[in-house]
């Protein structure tokens, strides 16, 4: 899953293009449902990951960028852990 920045910003657009090029180089098909946009905050990463888990989108990795603080990329992990705990209840 790709947690990208706001489309239209050169850094976000270039990162998204790099992600798509890497997928293509490794023979992995691009899946639009795994490409999300956000404001590169902890909350955004958490919410996008939680929503993907809630709706059953299948993914094996998360490529994320943080802009607001060190450790912000950990939010997708937090969303995954809380989902696993909820699913087991």
PDB file with one MODEL, atoms N, CA, C and O in Angstrom:
MODEL        1
ATOM      1  N   UNK A   1       0.855  -1.159   0.000  1.00  0.00           N
ATOM      2  CA  UNK A   1       0.000   0.000   0.000  1.00  0.00           C
ATOM      3  C   UNK A   1       0.907   1.229   0.000  1.00  0.00           C
ATOM      4  O   UNK A   1       1.919   1.262   0.700  1.00  0.00           O
ATOM      5  N   UNK A   2       0.544   2.221  -0.776  1.00  0.00           N
ATOM      6  CA  UNK A   2       1.301   3.467  -0.886  1.00  0.00           C
ATOM      7  C   UNK A   2       0.529   4.582  -0.204  1.00  0.00           C
ATOM      8  O   UNK A   2      -0.565   4.941  -0.638  1.00  0.00           O
ATOM      9  N   UNK A   3       1.097   5.133   0.868  1.00  0.00           N
ATOM     10  CA  UNK A   3       0.497   6.271   1.554  1.00  0.00           C
ATOM     11  C   UNK A   3       1.229   7.509   1.076  1.00  0.00           C
ATOM     12  O   UNK A   3       2.263   7.888   1.625  1.00  0.00           O
ATOM     13  N   UNK A   4       0.681   8.133   0.049  1.00  0.00           N
ATOM     14  CA  UNK A   4       1.350   9.262  -0.585  1.00  0.00           C
ATOM     15  C   UNK A   4       0.875  10.590  -0.071  1.00  0.00           C
ATOM     16  O   UNK A   4      -0.105  10.686   0.667  1.00  0.00           O
ATOM     17  N   UNK A   5       1.591  11.607  -0.475  1.00  0.00           N
ATOM     18  CA  UNK A   5       1.230  12.971  -0.111  1.00  0.00           C
ATOM     19  C   UNK A   5       0.152  13.518  -1.032  1.00  0.00           C
ATOM     20  O   UNK A   5      -0.451  12.786  -1.816  1.00  0.00           O
ATOM     21  N   UNK A   6      -0.069  14.783  -0.922  1.00  0.00           N
ATOM     22  CA  UNK A   6      -1.103  15.452  -1.691  1.00  0.00           C
ATOM     23  C   UNK A   6      -0.707  15.550  -3.162  1.00  0.00           C
ATOM     24  O   UNK A   6       0.343  16.109  -3.479  1.00  0.00           O
ATOM     25  N   UNK A   7      -1.541  15.007  -4.077  1.00  0.00           N
ATOM     26  CA  UNK A   7      -1.239  15.124  -5.510  1.00  0.00           C
ATOM     27  C   UNK A   7      -1.102  16.588  -5.916  1.00  0.00           C
ATOM     28  O   UNK A   7      -1.813  17.456  -5.411  1.00  0.00           O
ATOM     29  N   UNK A   8      -0.182  16.843  -6.830  1.00  0.00           N
ATOM     30  CA  UNK A   8       0.059  18.204  -7.279  1.00  0.00           C
ATOM     31  C   UNK A   8       1.307  18.814  -6.663  1.00  0.00           C
ATOM     32  O   UNK A   8       1.849  19.786  -7.188  1.00  0.00           O
ATOM     33  N   UNK A   9       1.765  18.253  -5.558  1.00  0.00           N
ATOM     34  CA  UNK A   9       3.032  18.679  -4.975  1.00  0.00           C
ATOM     35  C   UNK A   9       4.130  17.856  -5.628  1.00  0.00           C
ATOM     36  O   UNK A   9       4.023  16.632  -5.713  1.00  0.00           O
ATOM     37  N   UNK A  10       5.190  18.519  -6.092  1.00  0.00           N
ATOM     38  CA  UNK A  10       6.221  17.810  -6.849  1.00  0.00           C
ATOM     39  C   UNK A  10       6.824  16.650  -6.066  1.00  0.00           C
ATOM     40  O   UNK A  10       7.067  15.587  -6.639  1.00  0.00           O
ATOM     41  N   UNK A  11       7.070  16.828  -4.781  1.00  0.00           N
ATOM     42  CA  UNK A  11       7.666  15.743  -4.000  1.00  0.00           C
ATOM     43  C   UNK A  11       6.728  14.540  -3.919  1.00  0.00           C
ATOM     44  O   UNK A  11       7.173  13.399  -4.037  1.00  0.00           O
ATOM     45  N   UNK A  12       5.442  14.787  -3.719  1.00  0.00           N
ATOM     46  CA  UNK A  12       4.467  13.696  -3.650  1.00  0.00           C
ATOM     47  C   UNK A  12       4.323  13.021  -5.007  1.00  0.00           C
ATOM     48  O   UNK A  12       4.278  11.794  -5.089  1.00  0.00           O
ATOM     49  N   UNK A  13       4.251  13.806  -6.063  1.00  0.00           N
ATOM     50  CA  UNK A  13       4.103  13.241  -7.410  1.00  0.00           C
ATOM     51  C   UNK A  13       5.321  12.413  -7.799  1.00  0.00           C
ATOM     52  O   UNK A  13       5.181  11.341  -8.389  1.00  0.00           O
ATOM     53  N   UNK A  14       6.513  12.901  -7.472  1.00  0.00           N
ATOM     54  CA  UNK A  14       7.735  12.167  -7.805  1.00  0.00           C
ATOM     55  C   UNK A  14       7.848  10.873  -6.991  1.00  0.00           C
ATOM     56  O   UNK A  14       8.293   9.849  -7.508  1.00  0.00           O
ATOM     57  N   UNK A  15       7.449  10.925  -5.740  1.00  0.00           N
ATOM     58  CA  UNK A  15       7.474   9.727  -4.902  1.00  0.00           C
ATOM     59  C   UNK A  15       6.490   8.687  -5.440  1.00  0.00           C
ATOM     60  O   UNK A  15       6.804   7.498  -5.491  1.00  0.00           O
ATOM     61  N   UNK A  16       5.306   9.135  -5.839  1.00  0.00           N
ATOM     62  CA  UNK A  16       4.302   8.219  -6.391  1.00  0.00           C
ATOM     63  C   UNK A  16       4.812   7.591  -7.693  1.00  0.00           C
ATOM     64  O   UNK A  16       4.654   6.389  -7.906  1.00  0.00           O
ATOM     65  N   UNK A  17       5.414   8.393  -8.551  1.00  0.00           N
ATOM     66  CA  UNK A  17       5.966   7.887  -9.805  1.00  0.00           C
ATOM     67  C   UNK A  17       7.079   6.872  -9.529  1.00  0.00           C
ATOM     68  O   UNK A  17       7.157   5.845 -10.203  1.00  0.00           O
ATOM     69  N   UNK A  18       7.930   7.148  -8.557  1.00  0.00           N
ATOM     70  CA  UNK A  18       8.981   6.215  -8.181  1.00  0.00           C
ATOM     71  C   UNK A  18       8.413   4.900  -7.678  1.00  0.00           C
ATOM     72  O   UNK A  18       8.931   3.829  -7.995  1.00  0.00           O
ATOM     73  N   UNK A  19       7.356   4.982  -6.900  1.00  0.00           N
ATOM     74  CA  UNK A  19       6.680   3.778  -6.399  1.00  0.00           C
ATOM     75  C   UNK A  19       6.135   2.958  -7.566  1.00  0.00           C
ATOM     76  O   UNK A  19       6.324   1.742  -7.619  1.00  0.00           O
ATOM     77  N   UNK A  20       5.463   3.621  -8.491  1.00  0.00           N
ATOM     78  CA  UNK A  20       4.903   2.916  -9.649  1.00  0.00           C
ATOM     79  C   UNK A  20       6.004   2.319 -10.520  1.00  0.00           C
ATOM     80  O   UNK A  20       5.846   1.213 -11.037  1.00  0.00           O
ATOM     81  N   UNK A  21       7.105   3.026 -10.687  1.00  0.00           N
ATOM     82  CA  UNK A  21       8.228   2.498 -11.468  1.00  0.00           C
ATOM     83  C   UNK A  21       8.830   1.266 -10.799  1.00  0.00           C
ATOM     84  O   UNK A  21       9.184   0.303 -11.479  1.00  0.00           O
ATOM     85  N   UNK A  22       8.948   1.290  -9.479  1.00  0.00           N
ATOM     86  CA  UNK A  22       9.487   0.138  -8.749  1.00  0.00           C
ATOM     87  C   UNK A  22       8.568  -1.074  -8.895  1.00  0.00           C
ATOM     88  O   UNK A  22       9.040  -2.194  -9.090  1.00  0.00           O
ATOM     89  N   UNK A  23       7.267  -0.852  -8.803  1.00  0.00           N
ATOM     90  CA  UNK A  23       6.325  -1.958  -9.008  1.00  0.00           C
ATOM     91  C   UNK A  23       6.514  -2.558 -10.396  1.00  0.00           C
ATOM     92  O   UNK A  23       6.626  -3.774 -10.550  1.00  0.00           O
ATOM     93  N   UNK A  24       6.546  -1.703 -11.385  1.00  0.00           N
ATOM     94  CA  UNK A  24       6.688  -2.142 -12.776  1.00  0.00           C
ATOM     95  C   UNK A  24       8.005  -2.906 -12.974  1.00  0.00           C
ATOM     96  O   UNK A  24       8.031  -3.935 -13.648  1.00  0.00           O
ATOM     97  N   UNK A  25       9.079  -2.407 -12.395  1.00  0.00           N
ATOM     98  CA  UNK A  25      10.395  -3.037 -12.547  1.00  0.00           C
ATOM     99  C   UNK A  25      10.429  -4.441 -11.955  1.00  0.00           C
ATOM    100  O   UNK A  25      11.241  -5.271 -12.364  1.00  0.00           O
ATOM    101  N   UNK A  26       9.559  -4.702 -11.005  1.00  0.00           N
ATOM    102  CA  UNK A  26       9.524  -6.010 -10.357  1.00  0.00           C
ATOM    103  C   UNK A  26       8.329  -6.854 -10.786  1.00  0.00           C
ATOM    104  O   UNK A  26       8.035  -7.885 -10.182  1.00  0.00           O
ATOM    105  N   UNK A  27       7.648  -6.407 -11.828  1.00  0.00           N
ATOM    106  CA  UNK A  27       6.535  -7.181 -12.372  1.00  0.00           C
ATOM    107  C   UNK A  27       5.315  -7.229 -11.472  1.00  0.00           C
ATOM    108  O   UNK A  27       4.521  -8.167 -11.545  1.00  0.00           O
ATOM    109  N   UNK A  28       5.165  -6.232 -10.632  1.00  0.00           N
ATOM    110  CA  UNK A  28       4.015  -6.174  -9.723  1.00  0.00           C
ATOM    111  C   UNK A  28       2.985  -5.223 -10.316  1.00  0.00           C
ATOM    112  O   UNK A  28       3.300  -4.065 -10.590  1.00  0.00           O
ATOM    113  N   UNK A  29       1.766  -5.694 -10.515  1.00  0.00           N
ATOM    114  CA  UNK A  29       0.751  -4.816 -11.112  1.00  0.00           C
ATOM    115  C   UNK A  29       0.358  -3.676 -10.160  1.00  0.00           C
ATOM    116  O   UNK A  29       0.267  -3.861  -8.947  1.00  0.00           O
ATOM    117  N   UNK A  30       0.133  -2.512 -10.737  1.00  0.00           N
ATOM    118  CA  UNK A  30      -0.332  -1.356  -9.981  1.00  0.00           C
ATOM    119  C   UNK A  30      -1.792  -1.564  -9.623  1.00  0.00           C
ATOM    120  O   UNK A  30      -2.590  -1.947 -10.479  1.00  0.00           O
ATOM    121  N   UNK A  31      -2.149  -1.319  -8.376  1.00  0.00           N
ATOM    122  CA  UNK A  31      -3.536  -1.454  -7.921  1.00  0.00           C
ATOM    123  C   UNK A  31      -3.976  -0.117  -7.325  1.00  0.00           C
ATOM    124  O   UNK A  31      -3.474   0.304  -6.283  1.00  0.00           O
ATOM    125  N   UNK A  32      -4.902   0.532  -7.986  1.00  0.00           N
ATOM    126  CA  UNK A  32      -5.340   1.865  -7.563  1.00  0.00           C
ATOM    127  C   UNK A  32      -5.852   1.883  -6.124  1.00  0.00           C
ATOM    128  O   UNK A  32      -5.656   2.867  -5.411  1.00  0.00           O
ATOM    129  N   UNK A  33      -6.501   0.814  -5.697  1.00  0.00           N
ATOM    130  CA  UNK A  33      -7.048   0.787  -4.336  1.00  0.00           C
ATOM    131  C   UNK A  33      -5.942   0.769  -3.264  1.00  0.00           C
ATOM    132  O   UNK A  33      -6.216   0.983  -2.083  1.00  0.00           O
ATOM    133  N   UNK A  34      -4.708   0.517  -3.680  1.00  0.00           N
ATOM    134  CA  UNK A  34      -3.583   0.529  -2.747  1.00  0.00           C
ATOM    135  C   UNK A  34      -2.807   1.843  -2.786  1.00  0.00           C
ATOM    136  O   UNK A  34      -1.775   1.966  -2.127  1.00  0.00           O
ATOM    137  N   UNK A  35      -3.277   2.807  -3.533  1.00  0.00           N
ATOM    138  CA  UNK A  35      -2.613   4.097  -3.690  1.00  0.00           C
ATOM    139  C   UNK A  35      -3.490   5.161  -3.044  1.00  0.00           C
ATOM    140  O   UNK A  35      -4.551   5.500  -3.569  1.00  0.00           O
ATOM    141  N   UNK A  36      -3.048   5.689  -1.907  1.00  0.00           N
ATOM    142  CA  UNK A  36      -3.850   6.676  -1.187  1.00  0.00           C
ATOM    143  C   UNK A  36      -3.108   8.006  -1.091  1.00  0.00           C
ATOM    144  O   UNK A  36      -1.879   8.054  -1.149  1.00  0.00           O
ATOM    145  N   UNK A  37      -3.859   9.058  -0.948  1.00  0.00           N
ATOM    146  CA  UNK A  37      -3.294  10.398  -0.788  1.00  0.00           C
ATOM    147  C   UNK A  37      -3.656  10.911   0.591  1.00  0.00           C
ATOM    148  O   UNK A  37      -4.700  10.563   1.144  1.00  0.00           O
ATOM    149  N   UNK A  38      -2.792  11.731   1.131  1.00  0.00           N
ATOM    150  CA  UNK A  38      -3.069  12.306   2.437  1.00  0.00           C
ATOM    151  C   UNK A  38      -2.138  13.459   2.707  1.00  0.00           C
ATOM    152  O   UNK A  38      -1.395  13.897   1.829  1.00  0.00           O
ATOM    153  N   UNK A  39      -2.183  13.942   3.916  1.00  0.00           N
ATOM    154  CA  UNK A  39      -1.388  15.113   4.261  1.00  0.00           C
ATOM    155  C   UNK A  39      -0.085  14.769   4.967  1.00  0.00           C
ATOM    156  O   UNK A  39       0.539  15.649   5.560  1.00  0.00           O
ATOM    157  N   UNK A  40       0.335  13.528   4.919  1.00  0.00           N
ATOM    158  CA  UNK A  40       1.626  13.085   5.489  1.00  0.00           C
ATOM    159  C   UNK A  40       1.726  13.354   6.983  1.00  0.00           C
ATOM    160  O   UNK A  40       2.779  13.755   7.477  1.00  0.00           O
ATOM    161  N   UNK A  41       0.644  13.135   7.691  1.00  0.00           N
ATOM    162  CA  UNK A  41       0.672  13.263   9.150  1.00  0.00           C
ATOM    163  C   UNK A  41       0.488  11.884   9.763  1.00  0.00           C
ATOM    164  O   UNK A  41       0.074  10.940   9.089  1.00  0.00           O
ATOM    165  N   UNK A  42       0.798  11.783  11.035  1.00  0.00           N
ATOM    166  CA  UNK A  42       0.585  10.520  11.747  1.00  0.00           C
ATOM    167  C   UNK A  42      -0.875  10.079  11.634  1.00  0.00           C
ATOM    168  O   UNK A  42      -1.171   8.923  11.335  1.00  0.00           O
ATOM    169  N   UNK A  43      -1.760  11.014  11.876  1.00  0.00           N
ATOM    170  CA  UNK A  43      -3.188  10.697  11.859  1.00  0.00           C
ATOM    171  C   UNK A  43      -3.622  10.197  10.485  1.00  0.00           C
ATOM    172  O   UNK A  43      -4.365   9.221  10.391  1.00  0.00           O
ATOM    173  N   UNK A  44      -3.173  10.848   9.430  1.00  0.00           N
ATOM    174  CA  UNK A  44      -3.536  10.445   8.077  1.00  0.00           C
ATOM    175  C   UNK A  44      -3.061   9.017   7.776  1.00  0.00           C
ATOM    176  O   UNK A  44      -3.818   8.205   7.245  1.00  0.00           O
ATOM    177  N   UNK A  45      -1.809   8.721   8.117  1.00  0.00           N
ATOM    178  CA  UNK A  45      -1.284   7.374   7.887  1.00  0.00           C
ATOM    179  C   UNK A  45      -2.063   6.326   8.648  1.00  0.00           C
ATOM    180  O   UNK A  45      -2.373   5.259   8.117  1.00  0.00           O
ATOM    181  N   UNK A  46      -2.376   6.631   9.890  1.00  0.00           N
ATOM    182  CA  UNK A  46      -3.160   5.713  10.711  1.00  0.00           C
ATOM    183  C   UNK A  46      -4.544   5.486  10.115  1.00  0.00           C
ATOM    184  O   UNK A  46      -4.983   4.346   9.964  1.00  0.00           O
ATOM    185  N   UNK A  47      -5.230   6.581   9.777  1.00  0.00           N
ATOM    186  CA  UNK A  47      -6.599   6.462   9.271  1.00  0.00           C
ATOM    187  C   UNK A  47      -6.662   5.734   7.927  1.00  0.00           C
ATOM    188  O   UNK A  47      -7.551   4.908   7.717  1.00  0.00           O
ATOM    189  N   UNK A  48      -5.729   6.029   7.013  1.00  0.00           N
ATOM    190  CA  UNK A  48      -5.737   5.350   5.718  1.00  0.00           C
ATOM    191  C   UNK A  48      -5.456   3.860   5.871  1.00  0.00           C
ATOM    192  O   UNK A  48      -6.081   3.038   5.200  1.00  0.00           O
ATOM    193  N   UNK A  49      -4.533   3.512   6.736  1.00  0.00           N
ATOM    194  CA  UNK A  49      -4.227   2.100   6.952  1.00  0.00           C
ATOM    195  C   UNK A  49      -5.399   1.400   7.626  1.00  0.00           C
ATOM    196  O   UNK A  49      -5.767   0.291   7.236  1.00  0.00           O
ATOM    197  N   UNK A  50      -5.981   2.028   8.621  1.00  0.00           N
ATOM    198  CA  UNK A  50      -7.135   1.439   9.314  1.00  0.00           C
ATOM    199  C   UNK A  50      -8.305   1.228   8.349  1.00  0.00           C
ATOM    200  O   UNK A  50      -8.988   0.206   8.412  1.00  0.00           O
ATOM    201  N   UNK A  51      -8.533   2.187   7.464  1.00  0.00           N
ATOM    202  CA  UNK A  51      -9.624   2.066   6.490  1.00  0.00           C
ATOM    203  C   UNK A  51      -9.361   0.921   5.518  1.00  0.00           C
ATOM    204  O   UNK A  51     -10.277   0.170   5.184  1.00  0.00           O
ATOM    205  N   UNK A  52      -8.129   0.783   5.068  1.00  0.00           N
ATOM    206  CA  UNK A  52      -7.788  -0.322   4.160  1.00  0.00           C
ATOM    207  C   UNK A  52      -8.018  -1.656   4.853  1.00  0.00           C
ATOM    208  O   UNK A  52      -8.553  -2.584   4.246  1.00  0.00           O
ATOM    209  N   UNK A  53      -7.627  -1.764   6.102  1.00  0.00           N
ATOM    210  CA  UNK A  53      -7.848  -3.007   6.844  1.00  0.00           C
ATOM    211  C   UNK A  53      -9.334  -3.261   7.059  1.00  0.00           C
ATOM    212  O   UNK A  53      -9.795  -4.396   6.943  1.00  0.00           O
ATOM    213  N   UNK A  54     -10.082  -2.210   7.370  1.00  0.00           N
ATOM    214  CA  UNK A  54     -11.524  -2.347   7.611  1.00  0.00           C
ATOM    215  C   UNK A  54     -12.263  -2.837   6.372  1.00  0.00           C
ATOM    216  O   UNK A  54     -13.183  -3.649   6.472  1.00  0.00           O
ATOM    217  N   UNK A  55     -11.860  -2.342   5.208  1.00  0.00           N
ATOM    218  CA  UNK A  55     -12.564  -2.691   3.977  1.00  0.00           C
ATOM    219  C   UNK A  55     -12.037  -3.965   3.333  1.00  0.00           C
ATOM    220  O   UNK A  55     -12.573  -4.417   2.321  1.00  0.00           O
ATOM    221  N   UNK A  56     -10.992  -4.548   3.912  1.00  0.00           N
ATOM    222  CA  UNK A  56     -10.491  -5.817   3.404  1.00  0.00           C
ATOM    223  C   UNK A  56      -9.513  -5.711   2.251  1.00  0.00           C
ATOM    224  O   UNK A  56      -9.241  -6.709   1.583  1.00  0.00           O
ATOM    225  N   UNK A  57      -8.975  -4.517   2.001  1.00  0.00           N
ATOM    226  CA  UNK A  57      -7.959  -4.374   0.964  1.00  0.00           C
ATOM    227  C   UNK A  57      -6.754  -5.216   1.374  1.00  0.00           C
ATOM    228  O   UNK A  57      -6.270  -5.106   2.501  1.00  0.00           O
ATOM    229  N   UNK A  58      -6.274  -6.050   0.467  1.00  0.00           N
ATOM    230  CA  UNK A  58      -5.140  -6.911   0.783  1.00  0.00           C
ATOM    231  C   UNK A  58      -3.830  -6.249   0.380  1.00  0.00           C
ATOM    232  O   UNK A  58      -3.686  -5.763  -0.741  1.00  0.00           O
ATOM    233  N   UNK A  59      -2.875  -6.238   1.310  1.00  0.00           N
ATOM    234  CA  UNK A  59      -1.550  -5.702   1.033  1.00  0.00           C
ATOM    235  C   UNK A  59      -0.552  -6.396   1.947  1.00  0.00           C
ATOM    236  O   UNK A  59      -0.911  -6.916   3.004  1.00  0.00           O
ATOM    237  N   UNK A  60       0.709  -6.394   1.523  1.00  0.00           N
ATOM    238  CA  UNK A  60       1.747  -7.056   2.306  1.00  0.00           C
ATOM    239  C   UNK A  60       2.784  -6.081   2.840  1.00  0.00           C
ATOM    240  O   UNK A  60       3.630  -6.465   3.648  1.00  0.00           O
ATOM    241  N   UNK A  61       2.735  -4.835   2.408  1.00  0.00           N
ATOM    242  CA  UNK A  61       3.688  -3.830   2.864  1.00  0.00           C
ATOM    243  C   UNK A  61       3.057  -2.449   2.757  1.00  0.00           C
ATOM    244  O   UNK A  61       2.093  -2.245   2.020  1.00  0.00           O
ATOM    245  N   UNK A  62       3.618  -1.512   3.503  1.00  0.00           N
ATOM    246  CA  UNK A  62       3.162  -0.123   3.454  1.00  0.00           C
ATOM    247  C   UNK A  62       4.370   0.758   3.166  1.00  0.00           C
ATOM    248  O   UNK A  62       5.379   0.697   3.868  1.00  0.00           O
ATOM    249  N   UNK A  63       4.255   1.578   2.125  1.00  0.00           N
ATOM    250  CA  UNK A  63       5.266   2.579   1.810  1.00  0.00           C
ATOM    251  C   UNK A  63       4.673   3.911   2.234  1.00  0.00           C
ATOM    252  O   UNK A  63       3.682   4.368   1.665  1.00  0.00           O
ATOM    253  N   UNK A  64       5.284   4.531   3.233  1.00  0.00           N
ATOM    254  CA  UNK A  64       4.720   5.764   3.778  1.00  0.00           C
ATOM    255  C   UNK A  64       5.797   6.818   3.954  1.00  0.00           C
ATOM    256  O   UNK A  64       6.983   6.515   4.085  1.00  0.00           O
ATOM    257  N   UNK A  65       5.354   8.047   3.951  1.00  0.00           N
ATOM    258  CA  UNK A  65       6.234   9.183   4.196  1.00  0.00           C
ATOM    259  C   UNK A  65       5.648   9.984   5.339  1.00  0.00           C
ATOM    260  O   UNK A  65       4.439  10.204   5.404  1.00  0.00           O
ATOM    261  N   UNK A  66       6.500  10.410   6.225  1.00  0.00           N
ATOM    262  CA  UNK A  66       6.016  11.262   7.310  1.00  0.00           C
ATOM    263  C   UNK A  66       6.581  12.651   7.135  1.00  0.00           C
ATOM    264  O   UNK A  66       7.705  12.825   6.662  1.00  0.00           O
ATOM    265  N   UNK A  67       5.804  13.625   7.514  1.00  0.00           N
ATOM    266  CA  UNK A  67       6.259  15.004   7.390  1.00  0.00           C
ATOM    267  C   UNK A  67       6.195  15.747   8.716  1.00  0.00           C
ATOM    268  O   UNK A  67       6.846  16.779   8.881  1.00  0.00           O
ATOM    269  N   UNK A  68       5.422  15.236   9.656  1.00  0.00           N
ATOM    270  CA  UNK A  68       5.193  16.044  10.847  1.00  0.00           C
ATOM    271  C   UNK A  68       6.073  15.710  12.039  1.00  0.00           C
ATOM    272  O   UNK A  68       6.270  16.563  12.904  1.00  0.00           O
ATOM    273  N   UNK A  69       6.606  14.505  12.115  1.00  0.00           N
ATOM    274  CA  UNK A  69       7.418  14.172  13.286  1.00  0.00           C
ATOM    275  C   UNK A  69       8.127  12.843  13.099  1.00  0.00           C
ATOM    276  O   UNK A  69       7.659  11.984  12.351  1.00  0.00           O
ATOM    277  N   UNK A  70       9.257  12.669  13.776  1.00  0.00           N
ATOM    278  CA  UNK A  70       9.916  11.360  13.736  1.00  0.00           C
ATOM    279  C   UNK A  70       8.972  10.288  14.265  1.00  0.00           C
ATOM    280  O   UNK A  70       8.258  10.510  15.243  1.00  0.00           O
ATOM    281  N   UNK A  71       8.970   9.146  13.628  1.00  0.00           N
ATOM    282  CA  UNK A  71       8.125   8.051  14.077  1.00  0.00           C
ATOM    283  C   UNK A  71       6.730   8.051  13.496  1.00  0.00           C
ATOM    284  O   UNK A  71       5.949   7.150  13.801  1.00  0.00           O
ATOM    285  N   UNK A  72       6.386   9.021  12.676  1.00  0.00           N
ATOM    286  CA  UNK A  72       5.026   9.079  12.123  1.00  0.00           C
ATOM    287  C   UNK A  72       4.736   7.874  11.249  1.00  0.00           C
ATOM    288  O   UNK A  72       3.580   7.469  11.130  1.00  0.00           O
ATOM    289  N   UNK A  73       5.761   7.290  10.632  1.00  0.00           N
ATOM    290  CA  UNK A  73       5.527   6.102   9.815  1.00  0.00           C
ATOM    291  C   UNK A  73       5.079   4.916  10.644  1.00  0.00           C
ATOM    292  O   UNK A  73       4.635   3.911  10.089  1.00  0.00           O
ATOM    293  N   UNK A  74       5.183   5.008  11.953  1.00  0.00           N
ATOM    294  CA  UNK A  74       4.749   3.908  12.810  1.00  0.00           C
ATOM    295  C   UNK A  74       3.230   3.831  12.917  1.00  0.00           C
ATOM    296  O   UNK A  74       2.702   2.815  13.370  1.00  0.00           O
ATOM    297  N   UNK A  75       2.532   4.853  12.520  1.00  0.00           N
ATOM    298  CA  UNK A  75       1.071   4.843  12.626  1.00  0.00           C
ATOM    299  C   UNK A  75       0.415   3.730  11.816  1.00  0.00           C
ATOM    300  O   UNK A  75      -0.533   3.118  12.308  1.00  0.00           O
ATOM    301  N   UNK A  76       0.874   3.435  10.589  1.00  0.00           N
ATOM    302  CA  UNK A  76       0.283   2.289   9.904  1.00  0.00           C
ATOM    303  C   UNK A  76       0.444   1.002  10.704  1.00  0.00           C
ATOM    304  O   UNK A  76      -0.450   0.155  10.700  1.00  0.00           O
ATOM    305  N   UNK A  77       1.574   0.847  11.390  1.00  0.00           N
ATOM    306  CA  UNK A  77       1.786  -0.336  12.221  1.00  0.00           C
ATOM    307  C   UNK A  77       0.796  -0.342  13.374  1.00  0.00           C
ATOM    308  O   UNK A  77       0.241  -1.388  13.712  1.00  0.00           O
ATOM    309  N   UNK A  78       0.570   0.813  13.979  1.00  0.00           N
ATOM    310  CA  UNK A  78      -0.407   0.913  15.062  1.00  0.00           C
ATOM    311  C   UNK A  78      -1.793   0.532  14.582  1.00  0.00           C
ATOM    312  O   UNK A  78      -2.526  -0.160  15.288  1.00  0.00           O
ATOM    313  N   UNK A  79      -2.163   0.977  13.385  1.00  0.00           N
ATOM    314  CA  UNK A  79      -3.477   0.640  12.834  1.00  0.00           C
ATOM    315  C   UNK A  79      -3.583  -0.857  12.616  1.00  0.00           C
ATOM    316  O   UNK A  79      -4.619  -1.458  12.902  1.00  0.00           O
ATOM    317  N   UNK A  80      -2.517  -1.463  12.111  1.00  0.00           N
ATOM    318  CA  UNK A  80      -2.514  -2.902  11.869  1.00  0.00           C
ATOM    319  C   UNK A  80      -2.637  -3.669  13.180  1.00  0.00           C
ATOM    320  O   UNK A  80      -3.423  -4.611  13.282  1.00  0.00           O
ATOM    321  N   UNK A  81      -1.870  -3.271  14.169  1.00  0.00           N
ATOM    322  CA  UNK A  81      -1.926  -3.961  15.466  1.00  0.00           C
ATOM    323  C   UNK A  81      -3.302  -3.841  16.104  1.00  0.00           C
ATOM    324  O   UNK A  81      -3.824  -4.823  16.631  1.00  0.00           O
ATOM    325  N   UNK A  82      -3.896  -2.656  16.065  1.00  0.00           N
ATOM    326  CA  UNK A  82      -5.215  -2.495  16.678  1.00  0.00           C
ATOM    327  C   UNK A  82      -6.258  -3.300  15.915  1.00  0.00           C
ATOM    328  O   UNK A  82      -7.195  -3.814  16.526  1.00  0.00           O
ATOM    329  N   UNK A  83      -6.123  -3.424  14.610  1.00  0.00           N
ATOM    330  CA  UNK A  83      -7.051  -4.217  13.802  1.00  0.00           C
ATOM    331  C   UNK A  83      -6.932  -5.694  14.168  1.00  0.00           C
ATOM    332  O   UNK A  83      -7.937  -6.391  14.307  1.00  0.00           O
ATOM    333  N   UNK A  84      -5.693  -6.165  14.322  1.00  0.00           N
ATOM    334  CA  UNK A  84      -5.493  -7.569  14.686  1.00  0.00           C
ATOM    335  C   UNK A  84      -6.114  -7.857  16.041  1.00  0.00           C
ATOM    336  O   UNK A  84      -6.728  -8.907  16.229  1.00  0.00           O
ATOM    337  N   UNK A  85      -5.965  -6.949  16.980  1.00  0.00           N
ATOM    338  CA  UNK A  85      -6.533  -7.155  18.303  1.00  0.00           C
ATOM    339  C   UNK A  85      -8.060  -7.157  18.235  1.00  0.00           C
ATOM    340  O   UNK A  85      -8.716  -7.975  18.880  1.00  0.00           O
ATOM    341  N   UNK A  86      -8.621  -6.231  17.444  1.00  0.00           N
ATOM    342  CA  UNK A  86     -10.075  -6.152  17.290  1.00  0.00           C
ATOM    343  C   UNK A  86     -10.617  -7.390  16.590  1.00  0.00           C
ATOM    344  O   UNK A  86     -11.646  -7.932  16.995  1.00  0.00           O
ATOM    345  N   UNK A  87      -9.927  -7.843  15.534  1.00  0.00           N
ATOM    346  CA  UNK A  87     -10.393  -8.997  14.758  1.00  0.00           C
ATOM    347  C   UNK A  87     -10.388 -10.259  15.604  1.00  0.00           C
ATOM    348  O   UNK A  87     -11.196 -11.159  15.374  1.00  0.00           O
ATOM    349  N   UNK A  88      -9.491 -10.338  16.579  1.00  0.00           N
ATOM    350  CA  UNK A  88      -9.400 -11.532  17.410  1.00  0.00           C
ATOM    351  C   UNK A  88     -10.430 -11.566  18.521  1.00  0.00           C
ATOM    352  O   UNK A  88     -10.580 -12.589  19.189  1.00  0.00           O
ATOM    353  N   UNK A  89     -11.139 -10.475  18.731  1.00  0.00           N
ATOM    354  CA  UNK A  89     -12.116 -10.404  19.824  1.00  0.00           C
ATOM    355  C   UNK A  89     -13.403 -11.103  19.455  1.00  0.00           C
ATOM    356  O   UNK A  89     -14.336 -11.141  20.257  1.00  0.00           O
TER     357      UNK A  89
ENDMDL
END
